[in-house]
Amino acid sequence: MADQLTTYAMFLRGINVGGHKKVPMADLRALISQQTGDGHVQSYIASGNVVFRAADRADALTQDLGKAIAEAFGFEVPLLLLTADQIADVVTGCPEPGAQGNLLHAYLCYADPAPDPDAVAGLKAATETVTVKDRTVWLSAPDGIGRSKLAAKMETLLGVEVTARNWNTIQKVAAMVRQAG
């Protein structure tokens, strides 16, 4: 009997930013295909958003893929794997689904976030909102994410490692997961 395949969305943290930790997406897709046996690995933009199917459990895959990426590219990269159900939960947990996609960001947390409410309030602009939904923290920054003092300090304020994606990217990756499913 064949193993049941699970569709995963993988988010790599901090690659291809400012010329550092360069990871060509074609090379990453080939590596994941080799590691998982999935011949239909897909990526979305060069920030490390990948959708694939595998028989392994997320914890084993995280370890194995992390090691393979470090060996192939010469540096460690934190990665977060979400199942199809988990990425669907992120989407349905969005507090502002009609928001302009580049002004709403999801901070995908590697562990349960523990935000410091006083510190958040001290940095939050009057127009910004922060919503915690399980392991996703949403930041709506209508004046622009680049202007947000809160965005720059979010990981420290949450007390856990995160990788952030805007709402446009979350929706696109979720659609890819549904299609691969």
ZIJO-V687813 format. One record per residue. N is the residue number from 0. RES is the residue in one letter. SS is DSSP state (H for helix, E for strand, - for the rest). PSI is psi in whole degrees, -180 to 180 (none if undefined). OMEGA is omega in whole degrees, -180 to 180 (none if undefined). Layout:
# ZIJO-V687813
N;RES;SS;PSI;OMEGA
N;RES;SS;PSI;OMEGA
This chain:
# ZIJO-V687813
0;M;-;132;-178
1;A;-;149;177
2;D;-;145;176
3;Q;-;131;179
4;L;-;141;176
5;T;E;137;175
6;T;E;131;-179
7;Y;E;147;165
8;A;E;125;179
9;M;E;133;178
10;F;E;118;176
11;L;E;144;-177
12;R;-;128;168
13;G;-;27;177
14;I;-;155;175
15;N;-;37;179
16;V;E;119;177
17;G;-;31;178
18;G;-;7;-179
19;H;E;153;179
20;K;-;60;-178
21;K;-;128;178
22;V;-;101;176
23;P;-;132;-176
24;M;H;-36;178
25;A;H;-41;178
26;D;H;-40;179
27;L;H;-45;178
28;R;H;-43;179
29;A;H;-41;180
30;L;H;-46;-180
31;I;H;-39;177
32;S;H;-44;179
33;Q;H;-41;-177
34;Q;H;-33;-173
35;T;H;-18;-176
36;G;-;5;179
37;D;-;119;180
38;G;-;5;-177
39;H;-;39;179
40;V;-;135;-180
41;Q;E;147;173
42;S;E;158;178
43;Y;E;123;-174
44;I;-;173;-170
45;A;-;15;-178
46;S;-;11;174
47;G;-;47;175
48;N;E;115;-172
49;V;E;140;177
50;V;E;132;179
51;F;E;171;177
52;R;E;144;-180
53;A;E;156;178
54;A;-;-21;-177
55;D;-;158;176
56;R;-;157;-176
57;A;H;-41;-178
58;D;H;-42;178
59;A;H;-42;179
60;L;H;-43;-180
61;T;H;-46;180
62;Q;H;-50;-176
63;D;H;-45;-180
64;L;H;-38;177
65;G;H;-44;178
66;K;H;-44;-179
67;A;H;-41;178
68;I;H;-44;179
69;A;H;-43;180
70;E;H;-41;-176
71;A;H;-38;-172
72;F;H;-9;174
73;G;-;13;177
74;F;-;155;178
75;E;-;145;179
76;V;-;121;174
77;P;-;136;178
78;L;E;149;-180
79;L;E;127;177
80;L;E;132;174
81;L;E;137;175
82;T;E;171;178
83;A;H;-42;179
84;D;H;-40;-179
85;Q;H;-42;179
86;I;H;-34;175
87;A;H;-39;177
88;D;H;-37;177
89;V;H;-47;-179
90;V;H;-49;-178
91;T;H;-21;178
92;G;-;-2;-179
93;C;-;124;-177
94;P;-;-17;-177
95;E;-;67;-175
96;P;-;-19;179
97;G;-;5;-178
98;A;-;155;173
99;Q;-;125;-169
100;G;-;-28;-179
101;N;-;0;180
102;L;-;-2;178
103;L;E;125;-177
104;H;E;140;175
105;A;E;123;173
106;Y;E;106;-179
107;L;E;117;-172
108;C;E;141;179
109;Y;-;-14;177
110;A;-;176;180
111;D;-;126;-179
112;P;-;150;177
113;A;-;72;-176
114;P;-;145;176
115;D;-;103;-173
116;P;H;-37;-179
117;D;H;-42;179
118;A;H;-40;177
119;V;H;-48;-179
120;A;H;-35;-179
121;G;H;-24;-179
122;L;H;-19;-174
123;K;-;129;174
124;A;-;159;-178
125;A;-;-30;-178
126;T;-;-9;-175
127;E;-;149;173
128;T;E;148;178
129;V;E;129;179
130;T;E;127;177
131;V;E;125;178
132;K;E;100;-177
133;D;-;-121;-180
134;R;-;21;176
135;T;E;131;176
136;V;E;123;-177
137;W;E;132;174
138;L;E;116;173
139;S;E;121;-178
140;A;-;79;-175
141;P;-;-22;179
142;D;-;0;179
143;G;-;135;-178
144;I;H;-32;179
145;G;H;-21;179
146;R;H;-9;-174
147;S;-;120;174
148;K;H;-32;180
149;L;H;-44;-178
150;A;H;-40;-178
151;A;H;-23;-176
152;K;H;6;-171
153;M;H;-48;-177
154;E;H;-44;179
155;T;H;-43;-178
156;L;H;-29;-180
157;L;H;-21;177
158;G;-;13;178
159;V;-;161;176
160;E;-;140;-179
161;V;E;162;165
162;T;E;134;-174
163;A;E;145;176
164;R;E;147;176
165;N;E;168;-175
166;W;H;-36;177
167;N;H;-47;-178
168;T;H;-44;179
169;I;H;-46;-179
170;Q;H;-41;-179
171;K;H;-46;-180
172;V;H;-40;178
173;A;H;-39;177
174;A;H;-40;178
175;M;H;-40;179
176;V;H;-46;179
177;R;H;-42;-179
178;Q;H;-38;-178
179;A;H;-27;-173
180;G;-;none;none
